[in-house]
Every structure is written in C-alpha cells, then in structure tokens.
Amino acid sequence: MPDDEFYMARALQLAQKAWGKTAPNPMVGAVLVKGGRIIAEGYHHADGLPHAEKDCLSHVNFSAPGATMYVSLEPCSTHGRTGACCEAICSAGISEVVAACEDPNPLHRGRAWPYLASRGVKSRCGVLESQARELNFIFNKNIVSSEALLAIKFAVSKDGKLTRRRGEPTRVSGDSARADTMKWRSLFQSIGVGFGTLLSDNPRLTRRLAGGELSCPLRLIFDASARLADFDDLSAFNVFGDSFKNCTRVVCSGESSEAARRKIETLGAALMHIDAPKDSPAFWNLLKRGLYRERICSVFIEGGAGLFESICRSRAADYVFGYQSGETFGCGLDAFSEKYFDIKLVEEARLGGDTLRRGYPLWIRKQ
C-alpha cells in the first residue's frame, strides 16, 4: 500500500538520525499515525536510551488509542534495560503495528506477533523490508554470530590499479567518494590499516562528523610481525602522536616475538596479540570475536594491498566497499578483488567522477 511505504520510509529516515550511535543495538525509527496523519515520531538515539517505540510514545500529544505504529524493526517482546516495547505499545492502546522486518535476534525474532495478537493488536510485517534490513547490516551480522563485522574498502583506477606503484601514496578517488568514505567511517566503530599503509600514508584515521566535529574510532594498525619494534619513537606517526593516540592499538599475530611486542608497549602503544598466523582464518575469527567481546561491533579496513590479500585468502571479509575512479593509471599495483570475489550488490552509485559498488563478497572457488 502506498501509505504504508510513505510512513515506513519516514521511520527509516528517523532511524538514520542515530547513524553510528546505537551499536551494539540496531538503528530503529517509529511513526505513529491516526486519522491519516502522523501524531508522533521517535527513534533509538543511542545504546542504553529508550527504544524507538518508547521514544515515539513519549512525544504523543493526542490520544493514541486506535492509532497505527510504523516501526522499522519488529518490537522487542522481552524485558531489557528499557523494558519490552510490545508491552508499551499495548498499554498505549495502539490498534495495529506495521513493521518493516523481523528482528534477527534469536531471542526476539517473531515473538512480537503472538504477544500483540493475544492482546488484540493487529500486526503486519514486510513493508520496505530490504531497505530496513540493509540499514542494520552490521547488527544483523553481530547478533547471530557474536563477531564484529569486517568490511574492506578499496579504491581502484579505471584500469584496476590500487596505486601507481607499490609503497607510493596515490590519491585514487575524488572529493565526492572521499566524503562518502567519511560517512561510512562514522558508522563503523573501528578502522584498520596495515603496517605498509602506516609507513607510506601516515594516515590519521579520524572522522569528521556533521557540523565539522572531529571524532576518532578505535584505530587498528595491523603489524603482524611487530615491525614497529624497530622504531625508537612512534610519535611521528599521526595515530600515535595526535590527541586521539589512546584510540590506537597495534595488532600482532602469532609470527611476532614476545620481545618485539614488549618493545612496542614500552613505546607507549596499546597492543592486541592474536596467537594465530596472520594469513589463517583463525586469526581473523579470533580478531572478530575478540573485538565483539569488547562491544566493538565493526571494523572498516582501508588498506593496504598485503592486508587485503590476507583477509581475502582467509575469506574473512563480510562486506565490501569498492570505489572506482574514471582515471586510467596505465601502470602500478594491480587490485586484488577479481582473484577472490564478486560482489552481491546492495548499491551501485555515481559519486562525481567515481563509482561506488558495495555489498557482500561472493567468494570465487579456487581451481
């Protein structure tokens, strides 16, 4: 029904107002409609704050009985920190609930409908379902696997080059693509780069939010064999010398020596040791599980080529952001992706002179 899609689209718009603020919870929006007009709106603002349904009900200025609530995710039916939303809906006298999709959480999935029905509240599900599911692609992974979602982001030239030559910083994407990358950085809770990218680019790995505010996620420097121990001072690197240096962690693998790891720690860097070979599935599984135990639900890997190869050999990427510029390099370091995966597209978009293709990796079986 057209009206259903209109109201649900508004609920999804509201959900996105909490972009990057709700983890480990999903982004959810709610709209209350009575007599053909919206009488209240709400969304889940941040982890620990009221869910979208309760936030919406807190803004009701008219009589709620007989109203229909549009919500972008199945209402929870169990008591958590903020109480069951189904209970609040029934107490408010709402006559119908229209949801975009079921909650992937096994504790909640499908349980709202019999609860509501037993109390005389009608329900429907599936309005703008694909859009609602994709909005919370990180949460959907976390809640069923207890692992952080790992995404890789890369930019290639029109002829498929990552850089003009190995170890040389190369700006591949234009301003629109870079702004889009910043948007995705603000959604993810951690950003990672390899040792080679640290040396060649000296990145900051911060994110600029709406209004110009600068913030910093957890910054992961993948240094499998602890080569940072060769330095006597790390402060020349932006991630170790800026005001966000406490947000930086060096990730070492089973190939690193204990002495090298201790040296890095004496230089003032926090360290995460994963006792598995860096090119093994075990390394990436342990990383994702370890981060999730710390309530770090997502990691956005931005380079470089060696780190990407390690991830792809282990089929560890859960999501892919691939930017392609309109510029031809003619020479340089070849991209890796065609050897390992195709992309199950969620979006293909033009960004100035660049194209973004994002979605889920479809791993190519080795011959």
QUIBELMO-V488254 format. One record per residue. PSI is psi in whole degrees, -180 to 180 (none if undefined). NEAR is the number of other C-alpha atoms within 8 Angstrom. Layout:
BEGIN
psi = <PSI,PSI>
near = <NEAR,NEAR>
END
This chain:
BEGIN
psi = <136,-42,-39,-47,-36,-49,-36,-36,-38,-40,-39,-37,-43,-42,-40,-11,-20,25,120,7,-8,-13,139,10,164,165,127,139,155,144,132,126,134,133,30,13,154,124,-13,153,155,168,163,109,-39,161,131,-16,167,148,167,-41,-45,-37,-41,-48,-28,-13,12,122,-4,174,126,-30,135,-5,163,131,127,124,140,-4,146,130,144,146,3,154,127,-145,-26,9,162,129,-34,-40,-43,-39,-46,-40,-30,-7,18,138,-25,144,128,118,152,-45,161,154,126,-13,119,-25,-22,-26,120,-2,-17,-36,-49,-34,-50,-43,-38,-15,16,15,123,157,150,154,145,9,120,43,-47,-39,-41,-40,-43,-31,-37,42,-28,-51,-41,-36,-49,-48,-22,-18,-16,38,150,144,133,120,144,139,127,157,134,156,174,-32,21,32,139,-40,167,-32,153,135,-1,125,132,125,112,-44,158,-176,-39,-41,-37,-38,-38,-41,-41,-36,-44,-35,-38,-15,-36,148,-15,152,136,146,162,170,-42,-40,-37,-44,-43,-36,-22,58,161,-34,33,179,139,120,173,135,-1,0,135,132,172,124,-177,127,122,123,110,107,79,-48,15,47,-16,-17,-16,-12,153,-11,129,-3,-16,-21,131,-39,-17,-12,-6,-176,-11,20,-26,-7,6,139,136,128,116,155,-174,-15,-12,151,153,-37,-42,-39,-41,-39,-43,-40,-35,-21,0,8,138,148,143,114,123,113,68,154,141,-26,14,149,-33,-39,-49,-34,-44,-39,-51,-39,-41,-43,-43,-35,-26,9,26,106,-8,147,132,104,122,7,171,-155,-41,-40,-42,-43,-44,-44,-45,-36,-31,0,43,-14,136,-18,154,134,111,116,135,128,169,2,140,127,-38,-27,171,-167,121,147,160,-20,-40,-22,-23,-37,156,174,125,101,134,-37,140,120,145,132,89,-124,4,166,133,130,118,152,-153,138,134,102,136,127,130,140,none>
near = <4,5,6,8,10,8,10,15,9,9,17,13,9,14,15,10,8,13,10,9,9,13,11,9,7,8,13,16,19,18,17,14,13,11,5,5,6,9,11,12,15,15,18,16,12,9,10,6,8,10,12,14,15,11,13,15,12,6,9,10,6,5,5,10,8,9,13,12,12,15,18,15,12,14,11,12,12,7,8,6,5,9,7,12,12,12,8,9,10,11,7,9,10,15,11,11,13,12,15,16,13,10,12,9,9,7,4,12,11,8,9,13,8,7,10,13,10,7,7,7,12,9,11,7,10,8,11,10,9,6,7,13,10,8,7,10,8,10,12,11,12,13,9,9,6,10,13,15,14,13,13,13,12,10,11,16,14,11,9,9,14,14,13,11,8,7,7,8,7,6,5,10,12,11,7,9,14,9,8,8,8,10,9,8,11,12,9,13,13,12,15,13,14,13,9,8,13,12,7,9,7,10,9,6,8,8,11,10,10,5,4,6,7,8,8,10,11,10,13,12,13,12,13,12,10,12,8,8,10,5,6,6,6,10,8,7,10,10,13,13,11,8,5,10,9,7,9,14,12,12,13,16,15,13,10,11,9,6,6,11,13,8,9,13,10,7,9,6,11,9,11,8,8,11,7,10,10,11,9,11,9,8,14,12,10,9,9,12,11,9,12,13,8,6,8,12,16,12,14,13,11,10,14,10,9,8,11,11,9,11,12,10,10,10,8,11,12,9,12,13,12,11,14,13,14,8,7,7,10,5,7,11,10,8,10,9,7,7,6,11,10,10,11,9,9,9,8,9,7,8,9,9,8,14,13,14,13,14,12,11,12,8,8,8,5,3,2>
END
